[in-house]
Structures are given as structure tokens and as C-alpha cells.
């Protein structure tokens, strides 16, 4: 057999093998994760920020704090003002007690005078005087209660303002809220920040989603919850096979993204599909992947 014939056969075999491997995969895409920013919830100087890019947190944890000195001083000032106002409440309550005692005495006088008036031993003026005294004491009690209500309202206002400061002090603490990996860090300790300033970016990398695109004639082969094989590159010639589960299928078609297929393939309408894959550390955001439905 001629050498050129052998080489040609080898090339055809290699090409067929490569095409066969590509044909085994039903869709292609890239891994992604839900990324989110942790931003400052209060303005001030960062006193501590103990995170670095690549840090992995297995649970919620406080990692920093923004200076709360001024907030603390404002809260203490409000507490002192509230205490001063509250002392007036005791005075008001003691005045009410005095008027109530007066009414108790007048009620006894009224009972006695009413009996004397019935016996002709007291005049109508005596009856009017004692009734007027009772009525006056009752009005005085009502006036003091109105005054007390205003003071109590002022005390409640102090409570709300103190609660607001407590909330700001709590929001000055910086947390990683859940299991996550630090992707990017934007600020360091002792820098000044405003409320809403991004501090660092997080994502849960314990699982990643492989977003792939399937054609319309493949839709019947894909269902939510379906287990599929996920292929990632092991080296230039070999793949590694992982297990994945279909968690989302787009309800609308779109043109194939440029990064997925050749220019000829990009004109086709496809449907996006997300496959969730448990990450043992090999998967990275943006890494290419493939799926096999069968």
C-alpha cells in the first residue's frame, strides 16, 4: 500500500473520530453563577474588612464594620433627653393622684350635704358648691391626662428615633450573608464609603449552572428535573463526565449566541437551558461545557 494512501486513510479516520465525538454532545455552553454585590448600608470609614478574593465562607459571618462613633453618641444623647422627659411623667401622675384624692373627699361631702339638704339643714348653694368642686376636680384630671398623653407621645417619638439609630448601627456591620466565595473586592479598611458603595462581590460556587442552547427539534428530549451528562475538558484530547440536572428551559427562542457556534449556526433559533452541576472545585465561571441528553 502506498504511503500517501495510508496517510489519507489515517486523516479520514481521525476526522471521522473527531466528528463522532462532537456529534455525541447535544448542546454547548458556558458555566455561570448568580453573582451579587455586598454594599455599604451606612456612610463612614471602614474600620475593618476581613475578606480577600477567593475566600470561601461556609456560613453567614460578620467580616467588617463601618465606624459608628457618631451614631453611638447621637443615641446616648437621645437616651438622656428621653430620661429627662420621662421624669415629668412621674410629676403628672402624682398630680392626678392629688385630684383623685380631692374627688374622693368631695364625694363624701356631697353625700353628707345631699342628706342634710333633704332634711332642710343645708341650702341649694351648699349642694351646688360641692357638685361644682367635684366637676372642677374631674376637669383638672382630664387636663392632666391630656398633658400626659402629649408627654407619652414624645417618649414614643424618642423610642422610634433610638430604634432608627440602633438599626443604622447594626447596618454598619458588614456580613457575608450565606455560603459564598468572594469573587472581587473593591475597598480596603480605613477607606471612606457612602451608603450603597459596593464593597465586594460574592457567588455560591458549590454548584454552577451550565447554560446551553438547544434547537427546537430537541425540545421534546429535554424536561425540567432531567438528569444529563455534562462534559468538561480534561485535556486537549479527553473529557471529564459529570452529572447535571436540568433546572430551567426558556419559553422563548433566540438566535444562537456568537460564542457558541459558527457564523452559519448563529442564524438558527434556539432555546436556552440551564443545567445545575455540583462543583467539586473543577468548575469555574465562564468555563465551556457540553451536555449529552442520552
C-alpha positions in Angstrom: 0.0 0.0 0.0 1.3 3.4 -0.9 2.4 5.8 1.9 0.0 8.5 0.6 -2.9 6.1 0.8 -2.1 5.2 4.4 -1.7 8.9 5.4 -5.0 9.7 3.7 -6.8 6.9 5.5 -5.4 8.0 8.8 -6.6 11.6 8.2 -10.1 10.3 7.3 -10.2 8.1 10.4 -9.0 11.0 12.7 -11.6 13.4 11.1 -14.3 10.8 11.5 -13.4 10.2 15.1 -13.4 13.9 15.9 -16.8 14.4 14.2 -18.2 11.4 16.0 -17.1 12.8 19.4 -18.6 16.2 18.6 -21.8 14.5 17.5 -22.1 12.8 20.8 -22.7 16.2 22.5 -26.2 17.6 22.1 -25.6 21.2 23.3 -22.7 23.5 24.2 -22.4 26.5 26.5 -20.6 28.0 29.5 -20.8 27.8 33.2 -22.3 30.7 35.2 -23.2 31.5 38.8 -25.6 34.0 40.4 -23.3 36.9 41.4 -24.3 39.6 43.8 -22.8 42.7 45.4 -22.4 43.4 49.1 -22.7 47.2 49.5 -22.2 49.5 52.4 -25.6 50.2 54.2 -24.2 53.2 56.0 -21.7 56.0 55.3 -18.4 56.4 57.1 -14.9 55.0 57.4 -14.3 51.2 57.1 -12.7 50.1 60.4 -12.3 46.5 59.3 -12.9 44.4 56.2 -11.6 40.9 56.6 -12.2 39.4 53.2 -10.0 38.6 50.2 -10.6 37.4 46.7 -11.0 33.7 46.7 -12.1 33.4 50.3 -14.7 30.7 50.8 -17.4 31.0 53.5 -19.4 28.0 54.6 -21.9 30.1 56.6 -23.0 33.6 57.3 -20.3 35.6 59.1 -19.5 39.3 60.0 -16.4 40.3 58.1 -16.2 44.0 58.8 -17.6 47.2 60.3 -18.0 50.9 59.4 -17.3 53.5 62.1 -20.4 54.0 64.4 -18.9 56.6 66.8 -21.2 59.4 65.8 -24.3 57.2 65.8 -23.5 55.9 69.2 -23.1 59.5 70.6 -26.5 60.5 69.0 -28.2 57.5 70.6 -26.8 58.4 74.0 -28.0 62.0 73.7 -31.5 60.8 72.8 -31.5 58.4 75.8 -30.6 61.4 78.1 -33.3 63.5 76.6 -35.9 60.7 77.0 -34.9 60.2 80.6 -35.5 64.0 81.3 -38.9 63.9 79.6 -39.8 60.6 81.4 -39.2 62.3 84.8 -42.1 64.7 84.0 -44.4 61.7 83.7 -44.0 60.9 87.4 -44.9 64.5 88.3 -48.0 64.3 86.1 -49.1 61.0 87.7 -48.7 62.5 91.2 -50.9 65.5 90.2 -53.6 63.1 89.0 -53.4 61.2 92.3 -53.9 64.5 94.2 -57.0 65.4 92.2 -58.4 61.9 92.6 -58.0 62.2 96.4 -59.8 65.6 96.2 -62.7 64.0 94.4 -62.9 61.2 97.0 -63.2 63.8 99.8 -65.7 65.9 97.8 -67.8 62.8 97.1 -68.1 62.2 100.9 -69.0 65.8 101.4 -71.6 65.6 98.6 -73.2 62.6 100.2 -73.4 64.3 103.6 -74.8 67.6 102.1 -77.3 65.8 100.0 -78.7 64.2 103.1 -78.7 67.5 105.0 -80.4 69.2 102.1 -83.1 66.5 102.2 -83.6 67.2 105.9 -83.6 71.0 105.3 -80.3 71.5 107.1 -78.4 72.7 104.0 -79.1 75.1 101.2 -79.1 74.6 97.5 -76.0 76.7 97.3 -74.2 74.2 99.5 -75.2 71.4 97.1 -74.1 73.5 94.1 -70.8 74.2 95.7 -69.9 70.6 96.4 -71.1 69.5 92.9 -69.0 72.2 91.3 -66.0 71.1 93.3 -66.3 67.6 92.1 -66.8 68.7 88.4 -63.8 71.0 88.6 -61.5 68.2 90.0 -62.7 65.9 87.2 -61.9 68.5 84.5 -58.4 69.0 86.1 -57.8 65.3 85.9 -58.8 65.3 82.3 -56.5 68.2 81.5 -53.6 66.5 83.2 -54.3 63.3 81.3 -54.2 65.3 78.0 -50.9 66.7 79.0 -49.7 63.2 79.9 -50.7 61.9 76.5 -48.5 64.5 74.8 -45.6 63.5 77.0 -46.1 59.8 76.3 -46.2 60.7 72.6 -42.9 62.5 72.9 -41.4 59.5 74.7 -42.6 57.2 71.9 -41.0 59.6 69.4 -37.7 59.2 71.3 -38.1 55.4 71.2 -38.6 55.4 67.4 -35.5 57.7 66.9 -33.4 55.4 69.1 -34.6 52.4 67.2 -33.6 54.1 64.0 -30.1 54.7 65.3 -29.9 51.1 66.5 -30.8 50.0 63.0 -28.1 52.2 61.5 -25.5 50.9 64.0 -26.5 47.3 63.1 -26.3 48.1 59.4 -22.7 49.3 59.9 -21.7 45.7 60.4 -20.6 44.1 57.2 -21.7 40.5 56.6 -21.2 37.6 54.2 -24.9 36.5 54.4 -24.6 32.9 53.3 -22.4 30.2 51.8 -20.4 32.0 49.2 -17.0 32.7 47.6 -15.5 36.2 47.3 -15.1 36.9 43.6 -13.9 40.5 43.7 -13.0 43.1 46.5 -13.4 46.8 45.8 -12.4 48.5 49.1 -10.0 48.2 52.0 -10.0 49.1 55.7 -9.8 52.9 56.5 -11.3 53.9 53.2 -14.4 56.2 53.3 -17.5 54.9 51.7 -21.1 56.1 51.2 -24.3 54.1 51.7 -24.7 51.9 48.6 -21.0 51.7 47.8 -20.1 48.2 46.5 -17.6 46.5 48.9 -17.2 43.1 47.4 -18.8 40.6 45.0 -20.0 37.1 46.0 -21.3 34.0 44.4 -22.2 30.5 45.7 -19.8 28.2 43.7 -20.8 25.0 45.4 -23.0 24.5 42.4 -22.8 26.1 39.0 -25.3 26.4 36.1 -24.3 25.4 32.6 -26.2 27.5 30.2 -26.5 25.7 26.9 -28.7 26.2 23.8 -30.8 23.5 22.1 -32.7 23.6 18.8 -36.4 23.4 18.5 -36.4 19.8 17.4 -34.5 18.9 20.7 -37.2 20.5 23.0 -39.1 17.2 23.2 -36.0 15.5 24.6 -35.5 17.9 27.5 -37.6 18.2 30.6 -37.2 20.0 34.0 -35.6 17.7 36.5 -34.0 15.5 33.8 -30.6 14.1 34.6 -28.0 14.6 31.9 -24.3 14.0 31.3 -22.1 17.1 31.5 -18.7 17.1 29.7 -15.8 19.4 30.5 -12.3 19.4 29.1 -9.8 17.2 30.9 -7.0 17.9 28.4 -6.7 18.6 24.7 -8.0 15.2 23.8 -10.0 13.9 26.7 -13.2 15.0 28.5 -14.4 14.5 32.1 -18.0 13.5 32.6 -20.1 15.0 35.4 -23.8 14.6 36.3 -26.2 17.5 36.0 -29.9 18.3 36.3 -32.0 20.5 34.0 -33.4 23.2 36.2 -34.8 25.7 33.6 -35.8 25.8 30.0 -36.5 29.1 28.3 -40.0 29.6 27.0 -38.8 31.9 24.2 -36.5 31.2 21.3 -33.5 33.4 20.5 -30.6 33.5 18.0 -27.7 31.3 19.0 -25.1 33.4 20.8 -21.9 34.2 18.9 -19.7 32.4 21.4 -21.4 29.1 20.9 -21.5 28.2 17.2 -20.1 29.2 13.8 -21.5 32.1 11.8 -23.6 29.7 9.9 -25.1 28.2 13.1 -25.7 31.6 14.7 -28.6 32.3 12.4 -30.6 29.4 13.9 -33.2 29.9 16.6 -32.5 28.1 19.8 -33.8 27.8 23.4 -31.6 28.4 26.4 -31.4 25.6 29.0 -29.8 25.7 32.5 -28.2 22.5 33.9 -27.2 22.6 37.6 -23.9 20.8 38.3 -22.3 20.2 41.7 -18.9 21.8 41.8 -16.1 19.9 43.4 -13.7 22.7 42.6 -13.0 21.9 39.0 -15.7 24.2 37.6 -15.1 27.9 37.1 -17.3 30.7 35.9 -17.1 31.1 32.1 -15.7 27.6 31.6 -17.1 25.9 28.5 -19.2 22.7 28.8 -21.3 20.3 26.8 -24.2 18.1 27.6 -25.4 14.7 26.4 -29.1 14.1 26.7 -28.9 10.3 26.3 
